[in-house]
């Protein structure tokens, strides 16, 4: 994913050889190489920071989802253990009452 942004591989750094001049290594060549290494390190730090932020966001989301799951389980247990008829009506009770009312209303109209 980040391979296109990184210029040097560890193997390339390890195997890098500088040409020797009369006074030692060519300073310009060494400076260019070090600039590339520095740029790579800066890119690595940016990637690490982005991933750390993404990790923190994902952990926060996981915690929220776990809390929602706990709440849903609690609500499901409450609904499962709740006994209808104790001060409340359920759909079957409502349908029975409606049916009785219809019989009373329509039954009296026919008489």
C-alpha positions as CSV (number, residue, x, y, z in Angstrom):
1,X,0.0,0.0,0.0
2,X,2.8,2.4,0.9
3,X,5.4,0.8,-1.3
4,X,5.2,3.4,-4.0
5,X,6.0,6.2,-1.5
6,X,9.2,4.6,-0.2
7,X,12.2,5.0,-2.4
8,X,14.8,2.8,-0.6
9,X,14.5,-0.7,0.6
10,X,16.6,-1.9,3.6
11,X,18.6,-4.0,1.2
12,X,19.4,-1.1,-1.0
13,X,20.7,1.0,1.9
14,X,22.8,-2.0,3.1
15,X,24.3,-2.6,-0.3
16,X,24.9,1.1,-1.2
17,X,28.5,1.8,-2.3
18,X,29.9,5.2,-2.8
19,X,32.6,5.9,-5.3
20,X,35.9,7.0,-3.8
21,X,37.4,10.3,-4.8
22,X,40.9,11.5,-4.1
23,X,39.7,12.9,-0.8
24,X,37.3,10.0,0.0
25,X,33.7,9.6,-0.9
26,X,32.1,12.1,-3.2
27,X,30.3,14.5,-0.8
28,X,27.6,15.4,-3.3
29,X,26.7,11.7,-3.9
30,X,26.6,11.0,-0.1
31,X,24.5,14.0,0.5
32,X,22.0,13.0,-2.2
33,X,21.8,9.5,-0.7
34,X,21.3,10.8,2.8
35,X,18.6,13.2,1.6
36,X,16.7,10.2,0.1
37,X,17.1,8.3,3.4
38,X,15.8,11.3,5.3
39,X,12.8,11.6,3.0
40,X,12.0,8.0,3.5
41,X,12.2,8.3,7.3
42,X,9.9,11.3,7.2
43,X,7.5,9.2,5.0
44,X,7.7,6.3,7.5
45,X,6.9,8.6,10.4
46,X,3.9,10.0,8.5
47,X,2.7,6.5,7.8
48,X,3.1,5.4,11.4
49,X,1.2,8.5,12.6
50,X,-1.6,7.9,10.2
51,X,-1.8,4.2,11.2
52,X,-1.8,5.1,14.9
53,X,-4.6,7.5,14.4
54,X,-6.6,5.0,12.4
55,X,-5.9,2.4,15.1
56,X,-7.2,4.8,17.8
57,X,-10.3,5.5,15.7
58,X,-11.0,1.8,15.1
59,X,-10.5,1.0,18.8
60,X,-13.0,3.8,19.7
61,X,-15.5,2.4,17.1
62,X,-15.0,-1.1,18.5
63,X,-15.8,0.1,22.1
64,X,-18.9,1.9,20.8
65,X,-20.1,-1.2,19.0
66,X,-19.4,-3.4,22.0
67,X,-21.5,-1.1,24.1
68,X,-24.3,-1.1,21.6
69,X,-24.2,-4.9,21.6
70,X,-24.4,-5.1,25.4
71,X,-27.4,-2.7,25.3
72,X,-29.1,-4.8,22.6
73,X,-28.5,-8.0,24.6
74,X,-29.9,-6.4,27.7
75,X,-33.0,-5.1,25.9
76,X,-33.5,-8.6,24.3
77,X,-33.3,-10.2,27.8
78,X,-35.7,-7.7,29.2
79,X,-38.1,-8.3,26.3
80,X,-37.7,-12.1,26.5
81,X,-38.3,-12.2,30.3
82,X,-41.2,-9.7,30.3
83,X,-44.5,-11.3,30.9
84,X,-47.4,-9.9,29.0
85,X,-50.7,-9.3,30.8
86,X,-49.2,-7.7,33.9
87,X,-50.6,-4.2,33.5
88,X,-50.0,-4.2,29.7
89,X,-51.7,-5.6,26.7
90,X,-50.2,-7.4,23.7
91,X,-51.4,-7.7,20.1
92,X,-53.4,-10.8,20.7
93,X,-55.3,-9.1,23.5
94,X,-56.0,-6.1,21.3
95,X,-57.3,-8.3,18.5
96,X,-59.6,-10.2,20.9
97,X,-61.0,-6.9,22.3
98,X,-61.5,-5.5,18.8
99,X,-63.3,-8.7,17.7
100,X,-65.6,-8.5,20.8
101,X,-66.4,-4.9,20.0
102,X,-67.2,-5.7,16.4
103,X,-69.5,-8.5,17.5
104,X,-71.2,-6.1,19.9
105,X,-71.5,-3.3,17.4
106,X,-72.5,-5.4,14.3
107,X,-74.6,-7.8,16.4
108,X,-76.8,-4.9,17.8
109,X,-77.2,-3.4,14.3
110,X,-78.6,-6.6,12.9
111,X,-81.3,-6.8,15.6
